[in-house]
């Protein structure tokens, strides 16, 4: 058996290629939208991708299952569990097989057994695999968003992100019972989840790529509960705000993502067109670092740095119905567009290179900047009430402690609530370390808020300096 691991840092997403070396047949598990890596690895190993499957209808990324079926002719193995609201709608156009709990299928000599594991979502399934060429007992389990390393999938996304009321607590109770089935599996079995640290599909995911059933039974916090009510309360508390784009991912993955094979790159625009676009109210996203943006940027643009959080914050802040434009280093364009398309943000109509920043003043226009201060530099004005302190962290972070007199608007909601921010005094934007608050500062400036300051080092540095904290 061949097992290959793929990991997208920006989505904290893990996917897998499972191949039978005896027959040259391979299956892809929980693929992302960019399928080139799977196709390239399969070809390099002399294998054919004949099947594709996924553990559930994903909320945090656009699935590549349809893309693989379209390009390679792979058969779809999709869940037929759950209620009528969460059934796949696009599979009829492809060779497919709908599976339920207890079903078994083979790819070459590799046996896949379906285990219905609801909780994260009603239709969620896991796959127990056995390499029958050399063993009569299972090797491991692909758990998707059911069991992670050190955590379990959150059950509140259908309610918090998709707006389906009354589903969080029943989902948590289903998760409790699914875990009893997991605990009955042999300790030696390997566990291959679909996400790692940084994913919003749980609250305490570990950074280790795989685990074992026995290890999780010993050290995963969720396995320690024997009382269902206590487990439900613990699972539902402290979950981070689900990114706004999650609801769109559920919809697109259920209906069938648009096939993107050979889609062209966006058009390059001369920097002279940017002023017209801004005047028309277009969204321009500057992908440079926060330091570079703070020092100088084109007025009206927002800053979403191209780092490991880029995809998540793009999903929070960009609109799926409204076109947008990029300012990006030319050598990063392909990677940036690929990251945006991984969550279905296909409506980027054009880009300008970062040289537009230096060219802007030469055309008689002014660049903009914002101030950056350390906690020591800001402390007196904060404590004297001379600044409006805006905390853009998650609610759970805010609850653990915040700057005296601070006001809380989580970054993902700032665009919709910016009118709550005064314009008659300096605005000190603050997060945990200074990254999210930099994005927030750019948003406020783009909305016309005049005195914006970013707190360098954020709450973490403020606390390290021994400055006052409210709880």
Secondary structure, DSSP 8 states (H G I E B T S, - for coil): -EEEEEEETTTTEEEEEEEETTTTEEEEES-BS--HHHHHHHHHTT-EEEEEE-SS--SSS-B-HHHHHHHH--EEEEE--S-GGG--SSGGGS-EEEE-TT-EEEETTEEEEEEE--SSSTT-EEEEEEETTT-SS--EEEEETSB-SS-B--S-HHHHTS--TT-HHHHHHHHHHHHHHHHTS-TT-EEEESB-TT-TTSSS--SSS-EEHHHHHHH-GGGG---HHHHHHHHHTT-----TTHHHHHHHHHH-----TT----EE--THHHHHHHHTT-EEEE-S-HHHHHH-EETT-EE--SSTTHHHHHHHHS-SSS-EEEEE-GGGHHHHHHHHHTTT---EEEEEETHHHHHHGGGT--EE--EEEEHHHHHHHHHTT-SEEEE-S-HHHHHH-B-TT-EE--GGGHHHHGGGS-SSS-EEEE-SSSHHHHHHHHHHHHTT---EEEEETHHHHHHHTT---B-
